[in-house]
Each structure stands twice: as C-alpha cells, then as structure tokens.
Amino acid sequence: DTGVSQDPRHKITKRGQNVTFRCDPISEHNRLYWYRQTLGQGPEFLTYFQNEAQLEKSRLLSDRFSAERPKGSFSTLEIQRTEQGDSAMYLCASSADGYNSPLHFGNGTRLTVT
Amino acid sequence: RKEVEQDPGPFNVPEGATVAFNCTYSNSASQSFFWYRQDCRKEPKLLMSVYSSGNEDGRFTAQLNRASQYISLLIRDSKLSDSATYLCVVTPGGGYQKVTFGIGTKLQVIP
C-alpha cells in the first residue's frame, strides 16, 4: 500500500499524559500536513512541512504541541500534558510540490483523553 | 470573516434530485480549489479539483467564480451513496501553504 499511513489508529490516554503519533506520507511527496478534526467541524490546520522544514504552524497550536519531520520522510506529532479538549481525530496528509497538488490523507489517529 | 465558508446543511434530497453547494473564500489571491468528500468517521478523500473554466466528472460539476470568490459543486441524479459531507478546500497563493478546509456541507440522499 503506497498511501499515507498513520499510527496508531486509536489512542486512549489519561489527562496529563504525553502522546505521540506517527505519519508516513506517500514516498514521493515533499509536503506533509497535520490537521485536527472534531465532530461536526472541518479539518483544522495545525502545521505544514516542506521536506524536513516546518514552514507554518497554526496559532491554535499551543506550546504543548510539537511536530517533527527529521529526515523529510515520516513525521511525528507529540502532545504533552494532554487535556480533555485535545480529544479529536488527528489527520495527516501529504502532497506533491506544485500549487495545484491535492492533499492525500491517512486514516487518522483518534485520540480520547479521559 | 472565515477564510472558507460553507453552509453546514444538512441537505436532505430524494434520490435522483439535483443538488448544489456553494463555498465562499475570503482571500482573493487563493490559487487552488478542491472538493473533498468525507464519510462518517473516515478521512477526507479528493472528489475533484476545481478549474477556472469549470470541470465535470460524471454526475459532478465544479465551478469557480473568482470575481465573487466562490466555488460550487453540482451533483446530478443523486444516489444514496452520495450521502456524505462535502468539504470545500482552498489553497492560498504566494508560496503560502496553509490549505484551509470549510466546515463541510452534509448531504443526505433519501430513498
């Protein structure tokens, strides 16, 4: 399968714990995006990488959130000291270069903070 | 004003009906536009890109109106399987890459 893959699919954690999610983009895609989606809302932009460089980060992302893409391939999203409000679907997407390149999404990681 | 605005619906239409959704965007410099489909608790999937001249893919037609800053999606001969949420997506220009999604419009096709 050459699509975007995310791991884990589901994560249940207690408030205050740290969690880390992984995303493996389509191999030839240089661009990688993280989004968060809650019920009844569209995907909300979190951050964007061009190769290994994190070029944009949403103001909505607090200091508890950090994302990396160390070798320009897979990416990780870490949430420290989780809060109940962090419960959401975390979606990763990748795209080729070019302004008309669509995003291809992974299945997402569903986070539940209890 | 939100960057991308959509009517969340729901739109309840009978099978065979024609239904249209609009989406407005605030950034006049936006370069690329797409429609995505999202089924319940699944990831968004690309339905179609939206080109300046308008484009059609089977029962689906997408149009762009740059002057009024909106895009539209028309679905003809609705099928039960078309029931989903349709997300409007806008990419800004100028090397800025924050790809923005609308809230989505929920469509329910009724037998």
Boltz contact constraints between the chains, C-beta under 6 A:
constraints:
  - contact:
      token1: [A, 41]
      token2: [B, 103]
      max_distance: 6.0
  - contact:
      token1: [A, 42]
      token2: [B, 87]
      max_distance: 6.0
  - contact:
      token1: [A, 42]
      token2: [B, 101]
      max_distance: 6.0
  - contact:
      token1: [A, 42]
      token2: [B, 102]
      max_distance: 6.0
  - contact:
      token1: [A, 42]
      token2: [B, 103]
      max_distance: 6.0
  - contact:
      token1: [A, 42]
      token2: [B, 104]
      max_distance: 6.0
  - contact:
      token1: [A, 43]
      token2: [B, 101]
      max_distance: 6.0
  - contact:
      token1: [A, 45]
      token2: [B, 98]
      max_distance: 6.0
  - contact:
      token1: [A, 48]
      token2: [B, 97]
      max_distance: 6.0
  - contact:
      token1: [A, 56]
      token2: [B, 98]
      max_distance: 6.0
  - contact:
      token1: [A, 99]
      token2: [B, 31]
      max_distance: 6.0
  - contact:
      token1: [A, 99]
      token2: [B, 32]
      max_distance: 6.0
  - contact:
      token1: [A, 100]
      token2: [B, 32]
      max_distance: 6.0
  - contact:
      token1: [A, 102]
      token2: [B, 34]
      max_distance: 6.0
  - contact:
      token1: [A, 102]
      token2: [B, 46]
      max_distance: 6.0
  - contact:
      token1: [A, 105]
      token2: [B, 43]
      max_distance: 6.0
  - contact:
      token1: [A, 105]
      token2: [B, 44]
      max_distance: 6.0
  - contact:
      token1: [A, 107]
      token2: [B, 43]
      max_distance: 6.0
  - contact:
      token1: [A, 108]
      token2: [B, 43]
      max_distance: 6.0
